């Protein structure tokens, strides 16, 4: 299992706008592609006094599946123009981690 990790930052004033774009447009467009090996996406938000950090973790079966999503330059970030307009900065490339162990806890 591969985790594709990417981060972007927005001002507190633009954070809600970015959140609406990523949840309302970016993720639905990715889901509509029915990418082979794409299992899930997690979106995280961390509010600080001066900026808001967002982190996306996309889960794939393999790096080949990530390449199927992004192409040959699979580490490049995927940031649509609307998102770029409200982000103050973002990672130009995603980092890919191999998941060594995953333990789901049941209440």
N, C-alpha and C positions, 0 to 999 in steps of 0.2 A: 504494500500500500504506500502511495506517495502523497505527501502533503505539500501543496503549492502555497507558500506563505507570501503575502504581499501586504504592505502598509502604506497608508496615505494619511495626511494631516490636513485639518481645516481649522479656520478660526472658529471661535464659539458662535459667531454670527452666521457662518456658512455651514456649520456642521449638520443641522437638520436638513438643509437643502441637499447636501451630499448623501445623507442617509436615505432620503426619499428617492434620489436617483439610483443608488445602488440596489435598494430593495424593490423599487417600483419599475425599473427599466433594465438595468444591467443583468441582474440575476434571472428575471423572466426570459430575457433574450438568450442567455446561456442555456437555460433549461429547455427552451424550444428547439435547440439544436440537437437534442438527444445524443450527446457525445458518448461514444462507446467508452466504457471504463470509468466514466465520471460518476462518482457515488454520492457526494453531498458537498455543500458549501456552508461554512460557518462565517458569520460576520460579527466582529467584536467592536465595541466602542469603549474608549477610555477618555473621560472628560477631565481635563486639567484646567487650571486658571487661565492660561494664555493660549491653549490650543486643544484640539480634540483629535485623538489618534484613532484611526480605524484599522482593523486588521482583517483580512479575509484569508481563510484556510479552505482551499479546494482539495478534495480527496479523490484520488484516481487509483485505479488498479495498478498502473505501471507508468514509467516514463514514456513509453510508446503512446499511451493514451493521452498524456500531456502534450506530446508532439502532435497528436491528432487534433487537439484543441487549438494549439498555438502555431503549429508549423515548425520549420527548421530552427528558427530562433526562439525556442520554447521558453527561454528564461525572460524574454521581453515582457514588460508589463502590458496589460490590456486595460487602457483607460480611455473611455469615450470622451469626446470634446465637452459635453455638458458637465462631466465630472471634473475634467481639468480646469474648467472655468471657476469651480468653487473650492478646489483643493489649493492649499497654499504650497504644498510640496508632496511628493510621493516617490516611492521606490521606482526607479526606472527598470528594474529587473526583479522578478520574483525569486525566492529561494525555495529549493525543493529538498524535502527531507524524506528519508525512508523511515516509515513507521516500524519500529522494532517490536513493540508490544502495545496492545490496546486492551484495557480491562474495563469492561462495562460493569458498572455497579447497579445492583437492583435493590430498591428500598425494601 
